[in-house]
Amino acid sequence: MTTTFSDETRARAREIIARYPADRSRSALLPLLHLVQSEEGYVSPAGVEFCAEVLGLNKAQVGAVATFYTMYKRRPTGDFLVSVCTNTMCNVLGGQEVYDTLAEHLGVGHDETTADGKITLEHAECLAACDYGPVMTVNYDFFDNVDPQSALGVVEELRAGGRPMPTRGARLCTLKEMAVQLAGFADEREGAVADGGPGEPTLRGLRLAEQHGISVPGFDPNTPIRSKAEADKVAAEAKAKAEAAKPAPTAAPTTAPTGSAVPSGTPGSAGVGEPAPAERATGSTAPDVKAPDAKSPEIRAAETRQPDAQTAVADAPGTKMPVDGTAPAARDAQKAEAAGTAANAPAGDGKPAGDEAGAQERNLKEAEAGAGTNGAGSAVASETGVQK
């Protein structure tokens, strides 16, 4: 069955999209998903199609987001979503016992709804209220320090049509009403937001801040949020002012020695016996180059991996590259190995390095004999090695 969304929902969708810059309308997807959930009680295939239509996306892109976040329900949900924290802190304090008691009493398991459509039960990994544990939420409003009996009292009052008062936060509402608020629209119930009181651990932090004079410097809650165009304009003006405030670069005066025919300020204007500017700066006649650190990390990494003739190297004038020398003779290698073995005697009964000295001796003799003979002798020595 295809769902036709109401005119009010479509008008609210346009209002949500208008909150974002024209080229950033895709950012409206999260509140739009809450909006369609406020009408159907869950994000249906029709809701996914609606979001894709108004944002110019395909359904796969919308579905990927809707299935990622647990607050978007993919099947019909009750009027009241009861979430019990069973993570480490609340579990140690009795959270699992609270969940098990509710599941047995309601006759439902995780993410299941009672037959009367009133309550959907779920266990939550964390509700971010460890200092109030065990905690339970109803449509994301907190009930703190619950135990099995107090949790049963809450759900029974809900099933009877009542609205128990949360420990903290505003007056309780249905899941559809909460979805409207999550979409970015104010709670229109008279005095609903002012009903709930703050928690004692939260107040404790506020009192400590007041006691020690801690506050946010220059905080103005009424600061307007600029649009992207306004922010870009302010940034461009600030950049222009910074550029204008920079002092103009001045060229260092250069003078030729007395009697010199070379005009000042031209190439080769250094006097006789006076080092050129590059030589004065680096001790080398090579031109100065910028240090690699002045480049972006991407360019620096690319040049490190694949340098070419144009790659600037700051210390190039004095760099010495190692060259291959004469390979050590076979006897020298044997002496070095023997010295290493003597200096690192094995602990316990392990075999020392370079065991089977007889075989090594034979191989060295064959190598020396092959080096002093012609190609035929080398072939014989190679054949002997293969046989061994």
N, C-alpha and C positions, 0 to 999 in steps of 0.2 A: 504494500500500500504506500502510495506516494504522499508525503506530508506537505501541505501547503502552509507556509509560515504566515503569520498574521501581519497585517499592515504595520502594527506597532513594532514588531520584531524587525521588519525591514527598515523602518525609520530609524530604529536604534542602531541597526547595522551601518547605515549611512553615517550616523553620528560618530560611531566608533572609528570608521575608516577616515573620517575628516580630522581626527586627532593627529594623524600622522602625515608627514610630507608626501606629496603625490608620488614620488619615486620610492617611497618606503611603505607603501600600503600593505605589503605582505606582513609587516610587523603587527597588524591588527588581527592576525589569525587567532592568537590565544584568547583575547576577550570575545571574539566572535564565536569560538567553540563554547565558551561559557554561556553566551547568549542563546544559542540553539538548544543547549542543555536546559536552560531556564524554561523553554516552551515544551519540550518533550520529556524532560526528566532524565535524558541521556543523550549521547551523541549518536544519532541514528545514521544509516546510510544517506537518508535524505538531508540530514544536517551537514554531513560531509560534502554532499553535492552543492548545498546552498552556499557554504563557505567558499568552495572552489569557484562557484559562479560569480560571487560578488567581488572576489579578489583576483580573478583571472588566473587561477592556478588549476592544476589538474587534481583529480580526486586522490591520486596516489600521494601527492605532496601533503594534502590535508590529512589523509589517513595516517601518514607516518608520524605526524605530530600528535594526533588524537590518541594513538596507541602508545605513545611514549610516556605521557603523564598520567598518573593514576587518578587524578582528580576528574579526568574526563571518563565517564562511564559509557561502556559500549553496549550495555543492555539495560532494560528498564530498572529503575532504582526506586526504593520506597520514599515516602515523604521525609523520613528521617534516617540519615546515614550515621550509624553508630560505629565509631572506630575506637578500638581498644589497643593501646600500645603494648606490644609484647617484646620489645627490644630489651637490651641487657639491663638497664637500670630499673625500668618498670617491671620487668620479669622477675628480678630479684626481690622486688617489693610486693609481688603478688599479682602482676598484670596477667599472666597466663591463667591463673585461677579465676580472675574476673571474666576473661574471655570464655573459658570453658563453661562457667556457670551460665552466662548469657546464651551460649550456643545450645546448651541442653534445655534451658527454659523456653527459648524461642523456637527450637526445633529446626534451626538453620545452621549452615556452616559459613565459611568465609565467602564473602561476596554473594550471599544468597538473601532473598527477601521473604518476609513472612507472607502467609497466604492472604492476609487482609491488605497487603500492599503498604503497610505503615512503616516497617523498619527493615533496613538492609544492614546486615552485620558484616564487619570486616576487621581483621587484625592489621595494625599498622606497625611498620618497622620503627618509626620514631615520630613523635609529635612535638619535638623541640620544647619539652617542658619537664626536663629531668628533675628540677628542684621541686616539682609538685607531684611526683610519681607516687603511686600508679595513676596515670591519667587516662581519661576517656573523652572523646569529643562527640558531639551531636551536631552534624552539619558544620563541623570545624569550630564550634564553640566549646570551650573547655569545661570539664568537670574534673576537679583536682582531688587527689588523695582518696580515690574511690576504693571500695572493697566490694566483694560479691553482693552483699545485701544492698548497699547504696546504689550500685549499678542496676540491680533488679528494680529498685524503686523508681529510678529514672525511666526505664523502658516501659514499665507498667503505667506510669503517668502519661507517657506519650501515646500508648495504645488506647488509653481511656479518653484521649482528646485534650489532655492538658498540655501546658508548656512549662516544664520545670525551668527554674532560673539557673543559668550557668554560673559556675564559681567566679569566672571572670568574663568580661565582654558584654556585648549587647544582648537584648532580649532574643530568645530563641525564635527561629523562623524555619520554614520548610526548605528542602534542598533546592527547589525551583526558585524560591525567593532569594536564597543565598547565591545562586548562580547569577542572578541579575546584578547583585552587588559585586561579585567577582568580575563581571563584565565591565565594571567601572561606573555603575550608577548608584546613587545614594540610597540609603534605607529611608523610605518615605514614611515609615510608621512614627507616629507622634511619640517622642521621648524614648524611642527604642534604644538608641545608642547610649544614652545616659543611664540606662537601668543598671548595668553591671558595675561591680567594683573591681579595683586592681588587686593583685595578689601581694601578700606580705613580702616574699622574696624580691619582687619587683620594686616595691616601695623601699626596701632596705637599700638597694643600690642608689635610688634617688636621694635618700637621706644622707648617705655617705658622700655623694657628690655635693650636696648643699653644705655639709659639715666642713668639707675641705676646699670649698670654693671652686669646684671643677665645673666648667661650662664650655660650650662650643663657641670659640671666638667668632664674632661677626655673623652669627647665625640669624637669618631673617626668614621666618616661615612663610612670609608673603612674597618672597622673591619670585618674580614671574619667570616662566620657562620660555626661553626664546625659540623661535622657529629656526630651522636649519639655515634659511636665507639670512635671517638677522644675525645668527651666530657667525656665519661666514663673513658677513659685512664687518662685524666688530673685529674679527680676527685680521681681516685685510687692513683695516684702519690702524690697528695696533702694530702690524708689521711695517706699514708705511712710516709710522712715527719712529719706530726703532731704526729704520734705515736712514731717515733724515737726521737722526741724532748722532749717527756715526761720524767721526771726524774724517775729513777728506785725506787720502793718503798723500804723503809728501815724498818726492824723490830725493835721495841723498845726493848732495852736491859732490861732483867729481872735478878735480883740477889737475891739469897736466903739469909736470915739473917744468921749471924755468928752462926755456930754450927748446922745449919739445914742439914739434911741428904738428902734433896730433891734436885736434880740437877736443875740448873737454866734453864729456858726455857721449862720446862715440866709441864704438868697439875698438879695442886696442889702445885705449887712452891711459892704461897703466904705464907708469914711467919705467925707465930702464932699471932693472934690478928689483922692481916692485912687483909682487905677485898679483896675478889677476884676481878679480873678486871671488871666483869659484875656488881658486887655490887658497885664498886667505880664509875662506869659510870652512873648507874641508881638508886642507892640506893636500889637495889633489888638483890636477888640471882638468879632471872630468867635471862636467856641469852638475850643479846641485839638482837633486830631484826630490820630490815630495816624499815624506815618509809614508810607508804603506798604511799606517794607522789613520791617515787622513781620508782614506777611501772607505766606502761602504763595506760592511762585512761580506756581502754577496760578491762584490768585485774582487776583494782580497782573497776570498776562498777560491774563486775561479782561477785567478792567476797562480795561486799556489798549486792547484791541481794540474794546470796546463799553461805553464809560462811560455812566452814567445819573445821575439826580439824587441817588442815594444814594451814589455813588462819592466816597470821602473823598480830598481833595487837600490835602496839607499846606500848600502855599503859596498856597491860594486867595485869602485876603484881599488880598494885594498883587499879584495877577496882572492884567496888562493885555493885552487881546486886540487885535491889529491890526485896523484898520477900513479898508475900501476908500476911497481918495481919488479925486480927479478924475483921469480918464485924461489922459495927456500929449497935447498937440496934435501934429498930424502933422509940423509943422516941427521941433518939439523932438526927435521921434524921428529925423528925418533928420539933425539936427545931432549927436545922440548917436552915430548910426551912422558919420557922417563922422569924428568924433573917434576912435572906436575903430579905424577903418581907418587913419587917419594914425599912430596910436600903435603899430600892429602891421603894419608894412610886410612884404610877403611876401618870403621868401628865394628867389632864383632867378627864373625867368620865370613863376611861378604868377600867376594872376589875383587881384587884390586883392578883398577882401570888398566886396559891394555893386556888382558890375560892372553894365554896362548902365545907367548913370546916367540916360540919356535916357528910358528906359521908366519908371524910378522917378519922374522928374520929372513926366511926364504923369499917372501914377497919382495922385500927390499933388495936382496941380492939380484933377483930376476930383473927388477926395475933398473938397477944400476948397469947390469949387463946389457939390457936392451938399449939404454941410452948411449952406450959406447960402441955399438955395432951399427951395421947398415940396416936397411928396411927388412932384409930377410931375417936378420937376427931378431928384429922387433916382432916379426910374424911368429917366429918360433917361441919367443917368450910369451906372446899372447896365447898361443895354442897351449903352452904348458900351463898357463894360468887357468884356461878354460877346463883342462883336464882335472886340475886340482879342485 
